[in-house]
Amino acid sequence: MKHNRLSDADFGAKGNYTIILPIDQGIEHGPVDAFYNTDHPEMLDIDYQVDYIAELLYEGLVGGTALPKRTANLFVEKYPHLTKDVIMKLNHGNNLNKDLDPSQAVYATTSDAKDKNMGGVGYTIYPGSSNQDEMIDYFGRVQQLLNRAWRDNDLKTVLWSYPRGGDFEENSMKTVMHAAYIAAQLEPDVIKVKLPFNAKSSSDVNNVIKAACGIPVIFSGGSKKDVDSILSDAKLIAEAGGYGMILGRNVFQREPVEAKNLLRDIHKIFRES
C-alpha cells in the first residue's frame, strides 16, 4: 500500500493508508499529563512542538497532523508550505470534571481552517451521550457549509466517533461498529474510531470497516502502550483493510528516536500488507 498525505489528491482512496499525528490531548488531559510527565517533556514548549511536528512531516513518517486552533495557527504561520497537511480540530472536551455528561465545546470553525488554507477539519461526536444530538447536528451544519458555500473546496473532514455516556461497553465490537455506522451517515471523508478491545482477528476489524458503509476508517492508537502492542494493532488494521492509524500519545510521549523507529515499523507493516 502507498502512504497518503492529507495534501494528496487521492487521500482516502482504496489501496492507500495514512498515519495521522493528533496533538490535542493537552486540552482533554491537561499539559502535565499529555506532555510534561512523559518521556518527552520538551513537547510542553510550543516552539519545540511545532518544529517536531514539521520534522515528522518532512521525514514522511506522518501524513498529516490534527491540531487545536492555537497550535494549528502557529504551525501554519511558521511552515506555510505544510498547511495542506494540517487538520484543524474544531471541538474538544476536557476531563477536569468527570461528573459532567460527556460533551465537547466548539473552539474553531471551518472558516478558521479555510482562511489559513489548511487541508482539513476534525470533529468529534459522542454517540450515546445525552449531548449526542447537538454534536451530530453541528457536524451536519459543517457538511452543509462545505457543500454549499465552498463547492470547489478541498477541505477534508475527519469525524471522530467515540461512544460515551451510556449503558454500554464503549469499546466493544458491537458499540464501535454502531459508532462507525452512525458516523457514515454524516458522510465525512474519513471516520476515526477506536480499535475494539475484543477484536481478535483481522476479520473482526474488517466488520468495523464494513459498518462504515465504504468510508475509509482510521483507528486510534489510544493511550501510550508498549511497542509490541502497537505493532500488533497495526497488523490487525492493515490486514483488515483499514485506512491507517491516528497516533498521538504513542508517538509524542516517546523520545524522538524511539518514536521514529516505531513509525517506521508501522509503515513497513502497512506497505507490505
VOFI-991337 format. One record per residue (C-alpha): y negated, z negated, x negated. Coordinates in nm, 4 decimals. Each point is the difference from the previous one (the first is absolute). Layout:
// residues N
<atom><y>Y</y><z>Z</z><x>X</x></atom>
...
END
This chain:
// residues 273
<atom><y>0.0000</y><z>0.0000</z><x>0.0000</x></atom>
<atom><y>-0.3590</y><z>0.0574</z><x>-0.1036</x></atom>
<atom><y>-0.2539</y><z>-0.2798</z><x>-0.0242</x></atom>
<atom><y>-0.2936</y><z>0.0538</z><x>0.2363</x></atom>
<atom><y>-0.3541</y><z>-0.1189</z><x>-0.0567</x></atom>
<atom><y>-0.2123</y><z>-0.0784</z><x>0.3015</x></atom>
<atom><y>-0.2300</y><z>0.2823</z><x>-0.1099</x></atom>
<atom><y>0.2822</y><z>0.2585</z><x>0.0108</x></atom>
<atom><y>-0.0143</y><z>0.2569</z><x>0.2768</x></atom>
<atom><y>0.3697</y><z>-0.0578</z><x>0.0754</x></atom>
<atom><y>-0.0265</y><z>-0.3801</z><x>0.0157</x></atom>
<atom><y>0.2645</y><z>-0.1201</z><x>0.2447</x></atom>
<atom><y>0.2128</y><z>0.3153</z><x>-0.0128</x></atom>
<atom><y>0.3788</y><z>-0.0260</z><x>0.0024</x></atom>
<atom><y>0.1669</y><z>-0.0008</z><x>-0.3385</x></atom>
<atom><y>-0.2836</y><z>-0.1977</z><x>-0.1546</x></atom>
<atom><y>-0.0649</y><z>-0.3684</z><x>-0.0560</x></atom>
<atom><y>-0.2936</y><z>-0.2181</z><x>-0.0936</x></atom>
<atom><y>-0.0710</y><z>-0.3414</z><x>-0.1485</x></atom>
<atom><y>-0.3152</y><z>-0.1649</z><x>0.1363</x></atom>
<atom><y>-0.1700</y><z>-0.2998</z><x>-0.1593</x></atom>
<atom><y>-0.1637</y><z>-0.2321</z><x>0.2581</x></atom>
<atom><y>-0.2379</y><z>-0.2675</z><x>-0.1234</x></atom>
<atom><y>-0.1120</y><z>-0.1794</z><x>0.3143</x></atom>
<atom><y>0.2045</y><z>-0.3201</z><x>-0.0326</x></atom>
<atom><y>-0.3035</y><z>-0.1925</z><x>-0.1203</x></atom>
<atom><y>-0.1288</y><z>0.0009</z><x>0.3570</x></atom>
<atom><y>0.3226</y><z>-0.1079</z><x>0.1645</x></atom>
<atom><y>0.1302</y><z>-0.2444</z><x>-0.2613</x></atom>
<atom><y>-0.3175</y><z>-0.0794</z><x>-0.1931</x></atom>
<atom><y>-0.0930</y><z>0.0993</z><x>-0.3567</x></atom>
<atom><y>0.1673</y><z>-0.3026</z><x>-0.1588</x></atom>
<atom><y>0.3467</y><z>0.0778</z><x>0.1386</x></atom>
<atom><y>-0.0425</y><z>0.3764</z><x>-0.0151</x></atom>
<atom><y>-0.1516</y><z>0.0304</z><x>-0.3463</x></atom>
<atom><y>-0.0771</y><z>-0.3115</z><x>-0.2000</x></atom>
<atom><y>0.3259</y><z>-0.1994</z><x>0.0267</x></atom>
<atom><y>0.2144</y><z>0.2923</z><x>-0.1170</x></atom>
<atom><y>0.1200</y><z>0.1558</z><x>-0.3229</x></atom>
<atom><y>-0.3022</y><z>0.2310</z><x>0.0149</x></atom>
<atom><y>-0.3045</y><z>-0.2212</z><x>0.0670</x></atom>
<atom><y>-0.2346</y><z>0.2632</z><x>-0.1420</x></atom>
<atom><y>0.0189</y><z>0.1645</z><x>0.3434</x></atom>
<atom><y>-0.2439</y><z>-0.2613</z><x>0.1278</x></atom>
<atom><y>-0.2749</y><z>0.1831</z><x>-0.1924</x></atom>
<atom><y>-0.1097</y><z>0.2904</z><x>0.2212</x></atom>
<atom><y>-0.1110</y><z>0.2160</z><x>-0.2939</x></atom>
<atom><y>0.3395</y><z>-0.0391</z><x>-0.1632</x></atom>
<atom><y>0.1716</y><z>0.0570</z><x>0.3334</x></atom>
<atom><y>-0.1809</y><z>0.3283</z><x>0.0639</x></atom>
<atom><y>0.0797</y><z>0.1264</z><x>-0.3500</x></atom>
<atom><y>0.3665</y><z>-0.0957</z><x>0.0330</x></atom>
<atom><y>0.0353</y><z>0.1875</z><x>0.3281</x></atom>
<atom><y>-0.1500</y><z>0.3089</z><x>-0.1635</x></atom>
<atom><y>0.2358</y><z>-0.0390</z><x>-0.2951</x></atom>
<atom><y>0.3068</y><z>0.0050</z><x>0.2251</x></atom>
<atom><y>-0.1338</y><z>0.3065</z><x>0.1814</x></atom>
<atom><y>-0.0806</y><z>0.1797</z><x>-0.3257</x></atom>
<atom><y>0.3507</y><z>-0.0629</z><x>-0.1294</x></atom>
<atom><y>0.1521</y><z>0.1323</z><x>0.3229</x></atom>
<atom><y>0.1827</y><z>-0.3251</z><x>0.0656</x></atom>
<atom><y>-0.1510</y><z>-0.0296</z><x>0.3486</x></atom>
<atom><y>-0.1064</y><z>0.2756</z><x>0.2354</x></atom>
<atom><y>-0.2735</y><z>-0.1897</z><x>0.1769</x></atom>
<atom><y>-0.1512</y><z>-0.3414</z><x>0.0530</x></atom>
<atom><y>-0.0858</y><z>-0.1930</z><x>0.3174</x></atom>
<atom><y>-0.3059</y><z>-0.2186</z><x>-0.0447</x></atom>
<atom><y>-0.2296</y><z>-0.2244</z><x>0.2048</x></atom>
<atom><y>-0.3541</y><z>0.1269</z><x>0.0527</x></atom>
<atom><y>-0.1787</y><z>-0.1697</z><x>-0.2912</x></atom>
<atom><y>0.2669</y><z>0.0917</z><x>-0.2549</x></atom>
<atom><y>0.0271</y><z>0.3557</z><x>0.1333</x></atom>
<atom><y>-0.3765</y><z>0.0530</z><x>-0.0269</x></atom>
<atom><y>-0.0143</y><z>-0.1353</z><x>-0.3547</x></atom>
<atom><y>0.2965</y><z>0.2137</z><x>-0.0981</x></atom>
<atom><y>-0.1410</y><z>0.3297</z><x>0.1272</x></atom>
<atom><y>-0.3392</y><z>-0.0723</z><x>-0.1550</x></atom>
<atom><y>0.1609</y><z>-0.0350</z><x>-0.3424</x></atom>
<atom><y>0.2717</y><z>0.2650</z><x>0.0422</x></atom>
<atom><y>-0.1408</y><z>0.2618</z><x>0.2390</x></atom>
<atom><y>0.2597</y><z>0.2563</z><x>-0.1088</x></atom>
<atom><y>0.2755</y><z>-0.2280</z><x>0.1401</x></atom>
<atom><y>-0.1529</y><z>-0.0564</z><x>0.3445</x></atom>
<atom><y>0.2582</y><z>0.2175</z><x>0.1780</x></atom>
<atom><y>0.2747</y><z>-0.2353</z><x>-0.1179</x></atom>
<atom><y>-0.1636</y><z>-0.3002</z><x>0.1721</x></atom>
<atom><y>0.1032</y><z>-0.1399</z><x>0.3369</x></atom>
<atom><y>-0.2656</y><z>-0.2302</z><x>0.1429</x></atom>
<atom><y>0.1692</y><z>-0.2810</z><x>0.1916</x></atom>
<atom><y>-0.1919</y><z>-0.0441</z><x>0.3241</x></atom>
<atom><y>0.1279</y><z>-0.3353</z><x>0.1231</x></atom>
<atom><y>0.1331</y><z>-0.3226</z><x>-0.1476</x></atom>
<atom><y>0.1402</y><z>-0.3359</z><x>0.0990</x></atom>
<atom><y>-0.0024</y><z>-0.3242</z><x>-0.1920</x></atom>
<atom><y>0.2324</y><z>-0.2990</z><x>0.0030</x></atom>
<atom><y>-0.2577</y><z>-0.2778</z><x>-0.0325</x></atom>
<atom><y>0.0932</y><z>-0.1269</z><x>0.3468</x></atom>
<atom><y>0.3641</y><z>0.0694</z><x>0.0757</x></atom>
<atom><y>-0.0330</y><z>-0.1494</z><x>0.3488</x></atom>
<atom><y>-0.2031</y><z>0.3008</z><x>0.1163</x></atom>
<atom><y>0.1794</y><z>0.2854</z><x>0.1718</x></atom>
<atom><y>0.0680</y><z>0.2877</z><x>-0.2418</x></atom>
<atom><y>-0.2959</y><z>0.2361</z><x>-0.0021</x></atom>
<atom><y>-0.2171</y><z>0.2088</z><x>-0.2302</x></atom>
<atom><y>-0.3747</y><z>0.0512</z><x>-0.0087</x></atom>
<atom><y>-0.1642</y><z>0.3357</z><x>-0.0631</x></atom>
<atom><y>-0.1932</y><z>0.0027</z><x>-0.3289</x></atom>
<atom><y>-0.0602</y><z>0.3733</z><x>-0.0476</x></atom>
<atom><y>-0.0163</y><z>0.3229</z><x>0.1993</x></atom>
<atom><y>0.1227</y><z>0.3549</z><x>-0.0405</x></atom>
<atom><y>-0.3618</y><z>0.1000</z><x>-0.0668</x></atom>
<atom><y>-0.0103</y><z>-0.2347</z><x>-0.3005</x></atom>
<atom><y>0.2971</y><z>0.1843</z><x>-0.1492</x></atom>
<atom><y>-0.1174</y><z>0.3473</z><x>0.1028</x></atom>
<atom><y>-0.3513</y><z>-0.0512</z><x>-0.1384</x></atom>
<atom><y>0.1445</y><z>-0.0890</z><x>-0.3412</x></atom>
<atom><y>0.2408</y><z>0.2963</z><x>0.0113</x></atom>
<atom><y>0.3082</y><z>-0.2220</z><x>-0.0148</x></atom>
<atom><y>0.3450</y><z>0.1385</z><x>0.0670</x></atom>
<atom><y>0.1159</y><z>-0.2239</z><x>0.2809</x></atom>
<atom><y>-0.0294</y><z>-0.3073</z><x>0.2153</x></atom>
<atom><y>0.2541</y><z>-0.2745</z><x>0.0542</x></atom>
<atom><y>0.0359</y><z>-0.2180</z><x>0.3069</x></atom>
<atom><y>0.2360</y><z>-0.2782</z><x>0.1092</x></atom>
<atom><y>0.1453</y><z>-0.0723</z><x>0.3429</x></atom>
<atom><y>0.2068</y><z>-0.3060</z><x>0.0917</x></atom>
<atom><y>0.2424</y><z>0.1052</z><x>0.2762</x></atom>
<atom><y>0.1114</y><z>-0.3081</z><x>0.1901</x></atom>
<atom><y>-0.3209</y><z>-0.1943</z><x>-0.0638</x></atom>
<atom><y>-0.2239</y><z>-0.1108</z><x>0.2865</x></atom>
<atom><y>-0.2646</y><z>0.2141</z><x>-0.1733</x></atom>
<atom><y>0.2138</y><z>0.3141</z><x>-0.0185</x></atom>
<atom><y>-0.1777</y><z>0.1947</z><x>0.2742</x></atom>
<atom><y>-0.3440</y><z>-0.0376</z><x>-0.1561</x></atom>
<atom><y>0.1328</y><z>0.1079</z><x>-0.3398</x></atom>
<atom><y>0.1903</y><z>0.2992</z><x>0.1407</x></atom>
<atom><y>-0.2963</y><z>0.1078</z><x>0.2128</x></atom>
<atom><y>-0.2307</y><z>-0.0053</z><x>-0.3014</x></atom>
<atom><y>0.2280</y><z>0.2222</z><x>-0.2048</x></atom>
<atom><y>0.0201</y><z>0.2385</z><x>0.2946</x></atom>
<atom><y>-0.3793</y><z>0.0283</z><x>-0.0138</x></atom>
<atom><y>0.0192</y><z>0.0638</z><x>-0.3743</x></atom>
<atom><y>0.2361</y><z>0.2897</z><x>0.0643</x></atom>
<atom><y>-0.2259</y><z>0.1400</z><x>0.2720</x></atom>
<atom><y>-0.2985</y><z>-0.0144</z><x>-0.2337</x></atom>
<atom><y>0.1862</y><z>0.1849</z><x>-0.2724</x></atom>
<atom><y>0.1267</y><z>0.2651</z><x>0.2396</x></atom>
<atom><y>-0.3264</y><z>0.0596</z><x>0.1865</x></atom>
<atom><y>-0.2885</y><z>-0.0767</z><x>-0.2310</x></atom>
<atom><y>0.1550</y><z>0.1297</z><x>-0.3212</x></atom>
<atom><y>0.2227</y><z>0.2876</z><x>0.0969</x></atom>
<atom><y>-0.0008</y><z>0.1216</z><x>-0.3599</x></atom>
<atom><y>0.0708</y><z>-0.3464</z><x>-0.1358</x></atom>
<atom><y>0.2525</y><z>-0.0596</z><x>-0.2738</x></atom>
<atom><y>-0.0109</y><z>-0.3779</z><x>0.0392</x></atom>
<atom><y>0.3596</y><z>-0.1194</z><x>0.0235</x></atom>
<atom><y>0.1055</y><z>-0.2992</z><x>0.2082</x></atom>
<atom><y>0.2573</y><z>-0.2565</z><x>-0.1116</x></atom>
<atom><y>0.1078</y><z>-0.2463</z><x>0.2682</x></atom>
<atom><y>0.1459</y><z>-0.3387</z><x>-0.0959</x></atom>
<atom><y>0.2297</y><z>-0.1107</z><x>0.2868</x></atom>
<atom><y>0.1019</y><z>-0.3638</z><x>-0.0444</x></atom>
<atom><y>0.1473</y><z>-0.1852</z><x>0.3010</x></atom>
<atom><y>-0.1297</y><z>-0.3561</z><x>0.0171</x></atom>
<atom><y>-0.0555</y><z>-0.2843</z><x>0.2395</x></atom>
<atom><y>0.2874</y><z>0.0418</z><x>0.2426</x></atom>
<atom><y>0.3425</y><z>-0.1462</z><x>0.0689</x></atom>
<atom><y>0.1832</y><z>0.2400</z><x>-0.2325</x></atom>
<atom><y>0.1106</y><z>0.0373</z><x>-0.3598</x></atom>
<atom><y>-0.2965</y><z>0.1768</z><x>-0.1553</x></atom>
<atom><y>0.1921</y><z>0.1874</z><x>-0.2686</x></atom>
<atom><y>0.3307</y><z>0.0761</z><x>0.1716</x></atom>
<atom><y>0.1291</y><z>0.3554</z><x>0.0394</x></atom>
<atom><y>-0.0573</y><z>-0.0111</z><x>0.3747</x></atom>
<atom><y>-0.3593</y><z>-0.1218</z><x>-0.0311</x></atom>
<atom><y>-0.1008</y><z>0.2300</z><x>-0.2870</x></atom>
<atom><y>0.1435</y><z>0.3026</z><x>0.1820</x></atom>
<atom><y>-0.2060</y><z>-0.1001</z><x>0.3044</x></atom>
<atom><y>-0.3098</y><z>-0.0316</z><x>-0.2197</x></atom>
<atom><y>0.0558</y><z>0.3470</z><x>-0.1467</x></atom>
<atom><y>0.0453</y><z>0.1521</z><x>0.3459</x></atom>
<atom><y>-0.3178</y><z>-0.1629</z><x>0.1342</x></atom>
<atom><y>-0.1968</y><z>0.1185</z><x>-0.3034</x></atom>
<atom><y>0.1295</y><z>0.3545</z><x>0.0403</x></atom>
<atom><y>-0.1579</y><z>0.0324</z><x>0.3441</x></atom>
<atom><y>-0.3413</y><z>-0.0419</z><x>-0.1647</x></atom>
<atom><y>0.0775</y><z>0.2981</z><x>-0.2276</x></atom>
<atom><y>-0.1316</y><z>-0.1180</z><x>-0.3378</x></atom>
<atom><y>0.0703</y><z>0.2141</z><x>-0.3043</x></atom>
<atom><y>0.2237</y><z>-0.2696</z><x>-0.1501</x></atom>
<atom><y>0.1567</y><z>-0.3174</z><x>0.1397</x></atom>
<atom><y>0.0477</y><z>-0.3122</z><x>-0.2109</x></atom>
<atom><y>0.2614</y><z>-0.2592</z><x>0.0972</x></atom>
<atom><y>0.1930</y><z>-0.2733</z><x>-0.1751</x></atom>
<atom><y>0.3539</y><z>0.0573</z><x>-0.1191</x></atom>
<atom><y>0.2264</y><z>-0.1862</z><x>0.2457</x></atom>
<atom><y>0.1642</y><z>-0.3055</z><x>-0.1531</x></atom>
<atom><y>0.3339</y><z>0.1031</z><x>0.1534</x></atom>
<atom><y>-0.0069</y><z>0.3623</z><x>-0.1174</x></atom>
<atom><y>0.3196</y><z>0.0183</z><x>-0.2039</x></atom>
<atom><y>0.0273</y><z>0.3729</z><x>-0.0550</x></atom>
<atom><y>-0.2061</y><z>0.3161</z><x>-0.0207</x></atom>
<atom><y>0.1342</y><z>0.0849</z><x>0.3460</x></atom>
<atom><y>-0.1671</y><z>-0.3126</z><x>0.1380</x></atom>
<atom><y>-0.3309</y><z>0.0956</z><x>-0.1610</x></atom>
<atom><y>0.0366</y><z>0.3550</z><x>0.1291</x></atom>
<atom><y>0.0110</y><z>-0.1384</z><x>0.3546</x></atom>
<atom><y>-0.3457</y><z>-0.1510</z><x>-0.0579</x></atom>
<atom><y>-0.1210</y><z>0.3388</z><x>-0.1198</x></atom>
<atom><y>0.1493</y><z>0.1704</z><x>0.3059</x></atom>
<atom><y>-0.1831</y><z>-0.2495</z><x>0.2236</x></atom>
<atom><y>-0.3301</y><z>0.1325</z><x>-0.1415</x></atom>
<atom><y>0.0503</y><z>0.3281</z><x>0.1892</x></atom>
<atom><y>-0.0470</y><z>0.2259</z><x>-0.3019</x></atom>
<atom><y>-0.3022</y><z>-0.1736</z><x>-0.1509</x></atom>
<atom><y>0.0467</y><z>-0.0887</z><x>-0.3707</x></atom>
<atom><y>0.0839</y><z>-0.3664</z><x>-0.0604</x></atom>
<atom><y>-0.0904</y><z>-0.2049</z><x>-0.3051</x></atom>
<atom><y>0.1377</y><z>-0.3487</z><x>-0.0485</x></atom>
<atom><y>-0.1767</y><z>-0.3129</z><x>-0.1158</x></atom>
<atom><y>0.1133</y><z>-0.1736</z><x>-0.3173</x></atom>
<atom><y>-0.1059</y><z>-0.3378</z><x>0.1357</x></atom>
<atom><y>-0.0564</y><z>-0.3058</z><x>-0.2152</x></atom>
<atom><y>0.0806</y><z>0.0050</z><x>-0.3696</x></atom>
<atom><y>0.3731</y><z>-0.0100</z><x>-0.0754</x></atom>
<atom><y>0.2329</y><z>0.0797</z><x>-0.2869</x></atom>
<atom><y>0.0229</y><z>0.3502</z><x>-0.1392</x></atom>
<atom><y>0.3614</y><z>0.0570</z><x>0.1053</x></atom>
<atom><y>-0.0854</y><z>-0.0766</z><x>0.3629</x></atom>
<atom><y>-0.2903</y><z>0.2450</z><x>-0.0015</x></atom>
<atom><y>0.2113</y><z>0.2746</z><x>-0.1562</x></atom>
<atom><y>0.2791</y><z>-0.0655</z><x>0.2496</x></atom>
<atom><y>-0.2524</y><z>0.0379</z><x>0.2848</x></atom>
<atom><y>-0.1317</y><z>0.3211</z><x>-0.1551</x></atom>
<atom><y>0.3519</y><z>0.1448</z><x>-0.0186</x></atom>
<atom><y>0.0667</y><z>-0.0779</z><x>0.3679</x></atom>
<atom><y>-0.3298</y><z>0.1560</z><x>0.1058</x></atom>
<atom><y>0.0385</y><z>0.3102</z><x>-0.2169</x></atom>
<atom><y>0.3578</y><z>0.0652</z><x>0.1104</x></atom>
<atom><y>-0.1049</y><z>-0.0416</z><x>0.3641</x></atom>
<atom><y>-0.2731</y><z>0.2618</z><x>-0.0289</x></atom>
<atom><y>-0.2926</y><z>-0.2400</z><x>0.0104</x></atom>
<atom><y>-0.3356</y><z>0.1378</z><x>-0.1054</x></atom>
<atom><y>-0.0464</y><z>-0.2696</z><x>-0.2629</x></atom>
<atom><y>-0.1248</y><z>-0.3528</z><x>-0.0577</x></atom>
<atom><y>-0.3270</y><z>-0.1865</z><x>0.0182</x></atom>
<atom><y>0.0086</y><z>-0.2578</z><x>-0.2778</x></atom>
<atom><y>-0.2756</y><z>-0.2551</z><x>-0.0501</x></atom>
<atom><y>0.0974</y><z>-0.3439</z><x>-0.1216</x></atom>
<atom><y>0.3140</y><z>0.1346</z><x>-0.1673</x></atom>
<atom><y>-0.2303</y><z>0.2070</z><x>-0.2208</x></atom>
<atom><y>-0.3344</y><z>-0.1725</z><x>-0.0505</x></atom>
<atom><y>0.1425</y><z>-0.3529</z><x>-0.0331</x></atom>
<atom><y>0.2065</y><z>0.1133</z><x>-0.2986</x></atom>
<atom><y>-0.1277</y><z>0.0501</z><x>-0.3523</x></atom>
<atom><y>-0.1002</y><z>0.3669</z><x>-0.0435</x></atom>
<atom><y>0.2850</y><z>0.0994</z><x>-0.2324</x></atom>
<atom><y>0.2627</y><z>-0.1449</z><x>0.2336</x></atom>
<atom><y>-0.1706</y><z>0.1483</z><x>0.3068</x></atom>
<atom><y>-0.0145</y><z>0.3477</z><x>-0.1513</x></atom>
<atom><y>0.3647</y><z>-0.0112</z><x>-0.1046</x></atom>
<atom><y>0.0946</y><z>-0.1037</z><x>0.3529</x></atom>
<atom><y>-0.1975</y><z>0.2887</z><x>0.1481</x></atom>
<atom><y>0.1638</y><z>0.2466</z><x>-0.2409</x></atom>
<atom><y>0.3440</y><z>-0.1224</z><x>0.1062</x></atom>
<atom><y>-0.0904</y><z>0.0380</z><x>0.3674</x></atom>
<atom><y>-0.1248</y><z>0.3537</z><x>-0.0600</x></atom>
<atom><y>0.3291</y><z>0.0845</z><x>-0.1725</x></atom>
<atom><y>0.1958</y><z>-0.1208</z><x>0.3036</x></atom>
<atom><y>-0.2031</y><z>0.2116</z><x>0.2409</x></atom>
<atom><y>-0.0098</y><z>0.3094</z><x>-0.2207</x></atom>
<atom><y>0.3777</y><z>0.0001</z><x>-0.0396</x></atom>
<atom><y>0.0855</y><z>-0.0669</z><x>0.3660</x></atom>
END
